[in-house]
Amino acid sequence: MPLTKTRSRLESSLGMLYYATEAPPIGGRLRQTPDDFIVEEISPEGLLVNSTLEHLDRGVGAFTLAVLKKRSRDLIPLISLLERRLGARVGYAGIKDKNAVTSQLISVALPYGTWSPPSEIKGVEIRAVGPARWPVMPGDLSGNLFTITVRALASLPHGAVQVPEWVPNYFGHQRFGVSRPNTHKVGKLLLKRDFEGAIREFLASPYHGEPEEAYFARKELRETWDLRRAESSFPKSLHLERAVIRRLLEHPCDYEGAMTALPIDLRRLFVNAYQSYLFNLALSRRLEIVGPFAISEGDLASPLDRSNLPSRPIKCESSNLVRLQRWVASRKAVPMVHIPGLRTHLSGIDAKIYNEILSEEGTSPSDFTWVQGAKFEGTVRPAIFWPRGFGSCEPQIDELNPGLFRIVLRMDLSKGCFATVVLRELMKPEDPATAGF
């Protein structure tokens, strides 16, 4: 099966080397307004988490379930803010896009009816919907429904926009950062216990895609390492960076301690992003060597459940290989690829691919032991996915871009799948940042 190489230098640097489609790009731009990118979580019960969800009961207990709707807000700093305001832990199932309008289920470690959601946080609405005996944990969702407006189309697509037959299950651009694509770089440095390097990458690596004030503040810090000057020159919007700077001023050269000024979820995210980068590289090489559907002895494949989610990985052996190959061909199962970690045991084509990649990276599974209070055991992830419920409206005149067109797309994706990974197949942007990814 032929593969098409990415048009984007950014995507190449993130391991996203191929498209599944050969169709010419439709072009366009995403997220010209937050309402152009709407994400609504689908709960494990199959309920759409939005304004229509009035009540959800998971048993009377110590937790409250609530719908969190946010507009142009980063989730992790927002969760930290809510925990400080409420004096209680807040659980969530997945990280949603910042430059979007998103709705998701959260849990608050307070009994239902004993507290009032804060109402004065800009761009945030919280509505309690019921009690629960347990908190919302990462992965506690079925998927997400996306309603996305692609703007600034120079011409009308010929016919309806066609959904790709299959999509490489890359971790999308936002996992690494688009304006500052360095989350995985910080993660690798943390993994290698180079805390000074991680701090310098986090604070003082300027990227042209970020706002000018932030760019020049980082550039000056990189050139001078004058933390006292940086304390005043870093814009207030960089509140996490400013917290790290203050910690370093209080405890000079304690770079490991300075990392603890960041939320633990963000520190985990750095290492997770590096794992995601390694996965993307491995998936690209797998596509080069055997294609999207091939499995052989030693590989892993997982049957899909009624929600189109992998149920349990099965190791391919001589006794079950033909059956698993038949299931993959009929979309009843999917090949799985390792996300490397401490407990990763490689076999099949993954072993050959990861041995090469980890050697090139100077990384080994043993590096994934305790890092900043967290350990990273590794897991597996589907190599590909099939978009569901894909639809598009008739193209219309783009009211924000005179003389150009817009189109609205809608798709239902299983948890862990990125809408931007589908959109890159349609738009094929040379510069994902300019295209709104």
QUIDA-V161752 format. One line per field, one symbol per residue. psi: psi as a letter, one per 20 degrees, with the letter a starting at -180 (. if undefined). burial: b if it has 9 or more other ideal C-beta (glycine too) atoms within 8 Angstrom, else e. Layout:
psi=???
burial=???
This chain:
psi=pqqpqqiphghhijjmiqqiqiqqqibaqrkhqhiinpppqprhijqpnbiiohppokqpbjqppqpopqolppgghggggghggikqqpqqhqpqqgmroqprprqplqqpijrpqqijppjpppopirrqiqrpqpimrhbqppopporkphrpqoaqpppqhrpplqprgihipghnmjghgggghghjkmhgggghgggkoqpiirqgggghggggghhhlnhgghhhhpqhhlhgghgggghhhhmpjmhghhhiiqqhhhhghghhhghhgggggggghghggiahipqrphrqqpqpahjkqpgppppprhhjggghhggghjkirqqqqqoqahjpoqrbhhggghhgghghikqqhiijapoljqqnhraqqqhrroqqkpqqrpqrpoiinpirrqqpqpqoqqqiqphhhghhhghmphnhghjj.
burial=eebbebebebbbebbbbbbbeeeebbebbbbbebebbbbbbbbeeeebbbeebeebebeebebbbbbbbbbebebbbbbbbbbeebebebbbbbebeeebbbbbbbbbbbbbeebeebeebeebebebbbbbbebbeeebbbbbbbbbbbbbbeeebeeebeebebbbbbbbbbbbbbebbbbbbbbbbbbbeebebbbbbbbbbbbeebeeebbbbbbbbbeeeebebbbeebeeebebbbbbbbbbbeeeebbeebbebbbbebbbbbbbbbbbbbbbbbbbbbbeeeebeebbebbbbbbbeeebbbeebbebeeebbeebbebbeeeebbbbbbbbbbebebbbbbbebbbbbbeeeebebeebeebbebebbbebbbbbbbbbebebeebeebeebeebbbbbbbbbbbbebbbbbbbbbbbbbeebbebbb
